[in-house]
Amino acid sequence: MKRKINILVMALLCAMAIGGCKGNTVEKKESKEPEITEAAATPIATNQAEQQTEETETPKENEEKGQPDPQDTKEPKKEDENEQKQTKEPDSNKETYKVVLKKGEVTSNSKFQVTYPQIKGWSNKKSMEYWNQVFASANYGSKDDGVDAYTLKTTVMTQNNELLSVLMEGSIRYEGINETTSFAYTYNINMKTGESYRLKNSKADLSKIEDKLMNENYKIATKNQNVSMVAVLDTLYLNNEKDDDVARVKEALRECDYDENNTNPACYSYWKNGKVSLVFGVDEEIGGYTIFELK
């Protein structure tokens, strides 16, 4: 009987021992599962981080390579197209011809210093040939008889498809005469017709010009001069039979500028920035000529 009890006790102890062994084994397995999970999760997290790094570095790489974002390039393209349209837009008043200042003969002692204009590329070839001959005739060389010294400076005041306005200033001295004469004159050409463009044919109001001259509403453009209209009227008196000063000025304005016969007029005009200036001859002691820029 005791032997049987001992056998049962031993059997129970063994059973308990086996159960404890199994329990230890399960706990160990359960403790290993998180280790496997963590080990498996590590490369996945690394791959995501690498993908994020690549995505954030892509714009930087494009910037370094000079590749702009396609969305950013759309608006500048439109601006460029607008700029190209603006540059291609024709200017209706822009000149389609050239004016070349040609040098005349220059001697070793600089007695002859000349520049005169020549028109190039004007569609009106007949008028271009005519005016170029007129301009060239203004040049004196050292071989011209009776001329000891001569200077001529040309300044283009207005050049567009409607008007060419040129101011020519110079001086001349003849052989055997010590006095040098200073002069100035202008040429105004209607580039539409090829004809002379005179002050009386312009849109300028001659009455208003007369008032400005008589009331000294002008600026003297010639250097080192302080000339009043009185000095001009003294010169006009020699070439004008009118009785009073106002009448003399009125007649001078009506006859201003060269006509087709190139008769020397009482005054000359030129246009600059849409405003008219007048050139009058005066006594040589004053300067030979004076230029009034009307205000």
C-alpha positions in Angstrom: 0.0 0.0 0.0 2.7 2.4 0.9 4.5 1.4 -2.2 1.5 2.4 -4.4 1.3 5.8 -2.6 4.9 6.5 -3.2 4.5 5.6 -6.9 1.6 8.1 -7.2 3.5 10.8 -5.4 6.4 10.3 -7.7 4.1 10.4 -10.7 2.5 13.6 -9.6 5.9 15.2 -9.1 7.1 14.1 -12.5 3.9 15.5 -14.1 4.4 18.8 -12.3 8.0 18.9 -13.4 7.1 18.2 -17.0 4.4 20.9 -16.9 7.0 23.4 -15.6 9.4 22.5 -18.4 6.7 23.0 -21.0 5.7 26.4 -19.5 9.3 27.6 -19.6 9.5 26.6 -23.2 6.4 28.6 -24.2 7.6 31.7 -22.3 10.9 31.6 -24.1 9.1 31.3 -27.5 6.9 34.2 -26.7 9.8 36.3 -25.6 11.5 35.6 -28.9 8.6 36.8 -31.1 9.1 40.5 -30.4 12.8 40.2 -31.2 11.9 38.7 -34.6 9.3 41.4 -35.2 11.7 44.2 -34.4 14.4 42.7 -36.6 11.9 42.5 -39.5 10.7 46.0 -39.0 14.1 47.6 -39.1 14.8 47.3 -42.8 11.3 48.5 -43.7 11.7 51.7 -41.7 15.1 52.2 -43.3 13.7 51.8 -46.8 11.0 54.4 -46.1 13.5 56.8 -44.7 15.7 56.3 -47.8 12.6 57.0 -50.0 11.8 60.2 -48.2 15.4 61.3 -48.5 15.3 60.7 -52.2 12.1 62.6 -52.6 13.4 65.6 -50.6 16.7 65.7 -52.5 15.2 65.5 -56.0 14.5 69.3 -56.2 17.9 70.1 -54.9 19.5 67.9 -57.5 17.3 69.7 -60.2 18.4 73.0 -58.9 22.1 72.0 -58.9 21.7 70.8 -62.5 19.9 74.0 -63.5 16.6 72.3 -64.3 13.7 74.6 -63.3 10.4 73.3 -62.1 8.2 72.9 -65.2 5.4 74.8 -63.4 7.7 77.7 -62.8 8.7 78.0 -66.5 5.2 78.5 -67.8 4.8 82.1 -66.8 8.2 83.3 -67.9 7.5 81.9 -71.3 4.5 84.1 -71.6 6.5 87.1 -70.6 9.1 86.3 -73.1 6.5 86.0 -75.8 5.1 89.4 -74.8 8.5 90.9 -74.9 9.1 89.5 -78.4 5.8 90.9 -79.6 6.7 94.3 -78.2 10.1 94.3 -79.9 8.6 93.2 -83.2 5.9 95.8 -83.1 6.7 98.3 -85.9 7.2 102.0 -85.1 5.2 104.0 -87.7 7.3 107.1 -87.2 10.7 105.4 -87.2 13.0 106.5 -90.0 13.5 104.0 -92.9 16.5 105.8 -94.3 19.9 106.9 -93.0 21.7 110.3 -93.0 25.4 110.0 -93.3 27.7 112.9 -92.4 30.4 113.0 -95.0 33.7 114.8 -94.4 34.9 117.3 -96.8 38.5 118.1 -97.7 40.8 118.8 -94.7 44.0 120.6 -95.2 47.1 120.3 -93.1 46.6 123.7 -91.5 42.9 122.9 -90.7 41.6 125.8 -92.7 38.9 123.5 -94.1 36.8 121.5 -91.7 33.6 120.3 -93.3 30.8 117.8 -92.6 27.7 117.7 -94.9 24.8 115.3 -95.0 24.0 112.6 -97.5 20.8 110.6 -97.5 21.0 106.8 -97.9 18.2 104.3 -98.5 15.4 106.7 -99.2 12.7 105.1 -101.4 12.2 108.3 -103.3 15.4 108.0 -105.3 14.9 111.0 -107.5 14.4 113.3 -104.5 17.3 111.7 -102.7 19.6 112.4 -105.6 18.5 116.0 -105.8 18.9 116.7 -102.1 22.3 115.0 -101.9 23.5 117.3 -104.7 22.2 120.3 -102.8 24.0 119.2 -99.6 27.2 118.4 -101.5 27.2 121.9 -103.1 27.6 123.4 -99.6 31.2 122.0 -99.4 34.1 124.2 -100.3 37.5 122.7 -100.8 41.0 124.3 -100.7 41.0 124.4 -104.5 38.0 126.7 -104.7 39.1 130.1 -105.9 38.8 133.0 -103.5 38.1 130.8 -100.4 40.9 130.9 -97.9 39.3 129.1 -95.0 35.9 127.4 -94.6 34.2 125.4 -91.8 30.8 123.7 -91.8 29.2 121.6 -89.1 26.0 119.6 -89.7 23.6 118.6 -87.0 20.5 116.5 -87.7 17.7 117.9 -85.5 14.8 115.7 -86.6 14.8 112.5 -88.6 11.7 110.4 -89.2 9.4 109.3 -92.0 7.7 112.6 -92.2 10.5 115.2 -91.8 14.2 115.6 -92.1 15.4 118.8 -90.4 19.1 119.8 -90.6 21.0 122.7 -89.1 24.3 123.7 -90.8 26.6 126.2 -89.0 29.9 127.4 -90.3 32.3 130.2 -91.2 34.1 131.5 -94.3 37.0 133.7 -95.0 38.0 134.9 -98.5 41.5 135.5 -99.7 42.7 139.1 -99.1 40.0 139.7 -96.5 40.9 139.3 -92.8 37.3 139.2 -91.6 35.7 135.8 -91.1 32.0 135.6 -91.7 29.9 133.3 -89.5 26.6 131.9 -90.8 23.9 129.3 -90.2 21.1 127.9 -92.3 18.7 125.0 -92.3 17.1 122.5 -94.6 13.7 121.0 -93.9 12.5 118.2 -96.2 9.1 116.7 -96.4 10.0 113.0 -96.6 6.5 112.1 -97.9 6.7 114.4 -101.0 10.5 115.2 -101.3 9.7 118.9 -101.3 11.0 121.7 -99.1 9.1 122.1 -95.8 8.8 125.8 -95.0 7.6 127.3 -91.8 4.5 128.8 -93.4 3.5 125.3 -94.6 3.7 123.8 -91.2 1.0 123.6 -88.6 2.7 126.2 -86.5 0.7 129.4 -85.7 2.8 132.2 -87.1 0.9 134.8 -85.0 1.9 133.0 -81.8 5.5 132.8 -83.0 5.5 136.5 -83.7 4.2 137.2 -80.2 6.9 135.0 -78.6 9.6 136.8 -80.6 8.4 140.3 -79.8 7.9 139.5 -76.1 11.3 137.7 -75.9 9.7 134.4 -75.0 12.6 132.4 -76.2 16.0 130.9 -75.3 19.1 131.9 -77.1 20.7 128.6 -78.3 23.9 130.1 -79.8 26.9 130.1 -77.4 28.2 133.2 -75.7 25.4 135.4 -77.0 23.0 137.8 -75.4 21.0 138.9 -78.4 17.6 140.6 -78.3 15.1 140.8 -81.0 16.2 144.5 -81.5 19.5 143.3 -83.0 17.6 141.0 -85.3 15.3 143.8 -86.4 18.2 146.0 -87.2 19.4 143.4 -89.6 15.9 142.8 -91.0 15.6 146.5 -91.6 18.3 146.3 -94.2 16.4 143.7 -96.2 12.9 144.7 -95.5 10.9 147.6 -96.7 8.1 147.4 -94.1 7.6 150.4 -91.9 7.4 148.9 -88.4 9.0 146.1 -86.5 6.0 143.9 -86.2 5.4 144.0 -90.0 9.1 143.1 -90.6 8.8 140.1 -88.3 5.6 138.9 -89.9 7.1 139.1 -93.4 10.2 137.3 -92.3 8.2 134.4 -90.9 6.1 134.1 -94.1 9.3 134.0 -96.1 11.2 131.8 -93.7 13.3 128.9 -95.1 14.5 128.0 -98.6 12.0 127.7 -101.3 12.5 125.5 -104.3 14.7 128.2 -106.0 17.0 128.2 -102.9 16.6 132.0 -102.6 18.2 133.3 -99.4 15.3 133.9 -97.0 15.1 136.4 -94.1 15.2 133.6 -91.5 15.5 129.8 -91.2 13.7 127.3 -89.0 14.4 123.8 -87.7 12.4 121.4 -85.7 13.6 119.5 -82.6 11.4 117.4 -80.3 8.4 118.8 -82.0 9.3 122.4 -81.3 10.4 125.1 -83.7 13.6 127.2 -83.5 14.4 130.2 -85.6 17.8 131.3 -87.1 18.3 134.9 -87.8 21.3 136.7 -89.3 22.8 139.5 -87.2 25.8 141.8 -87.5 29.2 140.0 -87.5 30.3 141.9 -84.4 27.4 140.1 -82.5 28.2 136.7 -84.0 26.9 136.6 -87.5 23.7 134.7 -86.6 21.6 133.9 -83.6 19.2 131.0 -82.8 16.0 131.5 -80.9 14.5 128.3 -79.3 10.9 129.3 -78.8 9.3 128.4 -75.4 
